[in-house]
Amino acid sequence: MAVCQSAGVTAESGEPATARRHWRADLALIRQRDLGLLVGSRLVSITGTAMAPVALAFGVLDLPGATASSLGIVLFAQAVPQVLFMLVGGVLADRGSRAKVMVTAECLAGGAAVATAVLLISGHASIPALAGLAAVGGLAVALFSPAYTGIVPEVVADSDLQSANALLRLASNVARIAGAALAGVLVAVLGAGWAMAIDGTTFLVSAVLIAMVRVRRQRHAADATAGVLRQLRDGWGEFVSRRWVVVIVVLFAISNVGFSATIGVLGPVQAYRSLGGAGPWAAVVTAFSVGMVVGVALALRLRPRRPMLVACALVPGFALPVLALAAPLSIVVIAAFALLAGVVSDVFGVLWDTALQQHVPPQSLSRVSSYDWLGSLALVPLGLAAAGPLADRIGLEATLVVAGALCVLPVFALLDPQVRGLRAGRPADAS
């Protein structure tokens, strides 16, 4: 199996891939017009998106006769299109304008969120209707995610990739803190519907900002005359030729079942039953977001020569808030562990995104990213659907323990020498 070996230098500048820059130089990148527009779109969109998990969860649970299984059904409907259409999203992004694909996705998501808000505010919401709109939102995610990963190398230099990824995540995380904090207030004071209305508006504003982005680097786009199946085969070939990618994606496919079930179903239900409702759960989500901001700050300074070795070693931190919910411990302890998990999330995420962008050819990046997203999300719908019934059968706390055990699995990627040995920087022979 072919393996990309890094030369340890960037393709453009020749500066060492692990060189550290002053933090002011990293922050100055936001002055670049197109990166600034992407950062702005993330700030706006994620502020609204961060409200959605709290608003949707408690909007569903407030419906007459709703249970944990009801919430699982809605989230299952949202997750399935992400799996079914993720590969299509990768093909569309590689063969055309990634910005246009992202704009289309944001408009779809905005429309679905506004329609959800109307149903909740008017009192006409039902589980089937909310599930159908959640499915549209899931389709939007499938279109957006591969294009988003692929567009970053088109707007910044190779030597700025890790810093740009960190800045984009910083914007997202600041927005998550604001959105999660607002969600608890809005749901408690105005109701879930108004939080969803704001979410829908932010998607549409984000679409306008992305439409203004101009790529600074042209790539050889995938052959638009080739069939979708051929393009998928070519992308699959690029994906499986890198064992370090396959190993990490497979392990996260299992791990994400536990974490997604906790965030989407088990955590809100535990908060609803034992921790005081939407306010305390919003505090946990906010703490996770604060941790992600800290993680970005670390990622800006961290330039490991072996990024996946460092990233995978941090993975057990994901399990801490899940196991704390299982007890349940006090809300302060749960929030503290959630903060630590947030740090792990963004250090891993920045290192992972940068590694993909450095080691995968630009013309195939969105398709490889789509296989990454597909693998990571493939089992999530089953986990969301099963979380409620399993909690009903063996108990909520026992189900959370199982979820916490699943969260630890990606650390075993370190058994693979390609994962441990992958070096930072674009390979010298990269095209």
Number of C-alpha atoms within 10 A of each C-alpha: 6 9 12 20 18 21 16 18 21 23 20 10 11 11 13 16 23 19 13 12 12 9 12 8 11 18 14 9 16 19 10 11 14 21 25 19 21 25 23 19 24 27 24 24 26 25 28 28 28 27 31 25 20 28 28 26 23 21 24 23 19 12 15 8 8 14 16 23 20 21 28 27 21 25 28 23 23 25 27 22 21 27 25 15 18 30 28 19 28 33 27 22 32 28 21 15 14 26 23 18 23 26 23 17 26 27 22 22 28 30 20 24 30 22 18 27 27 16 15 23 18 9 11 10 18 14 14 13 15 26 21 16 21 25 23 23 25 28 24 28 24 27 30 26 22 32 29 19 23 27 25 24 24 18 23 20 16 22 22 18 22 25 24 27 26 29 26 23 24 24 21 26 29 19 24 30 26 20 29 31 21 20 32 25 16 19 22 15 10 12 19 28 27 22 28 33 24 21 29 27 19 25 28 22 18 25 23 15 19 24 16 13 18 14 18 12 11 10 13 11 14 20 14 13 8 10 10 16 11 11 24 20 12 15 26 17 13 18 22 16 15 18 18 22 21 18 20 24 21 17 20 26 23 23 26 24 25 30 28 21 27 26 18 23 27 29 24 26 25 21 20 18 10 11 19 12 17 22 19 18 25 27 21 27 27 28 26 29 31 21 26 30 29 20 28 29 19 17 23 24 17 18 18 17 19 18 25 26 21 18 24 22 17 19 20 18 20 27 24 21 27 31 23 22 27 22 14 18 14 12 18 13 16 24 25 19 25 29 28 22 26 27 27 26 23 27 26 22 20 26 24 20 18 25 22 20 23 25 22 21 17 24 20 27 27 31 34 31 27 33 26 24 21 22 21 21 24 24 20 27 24 16 25 31 23 19 28 24 17 15 19 14 11 10 12 21 19 16 24 29 19 14 27 26 18 22 26 24 21 24 18 14 24 20 10 14 12 20 24 19 17 20 25 26 29 28 19 15 10 14 11
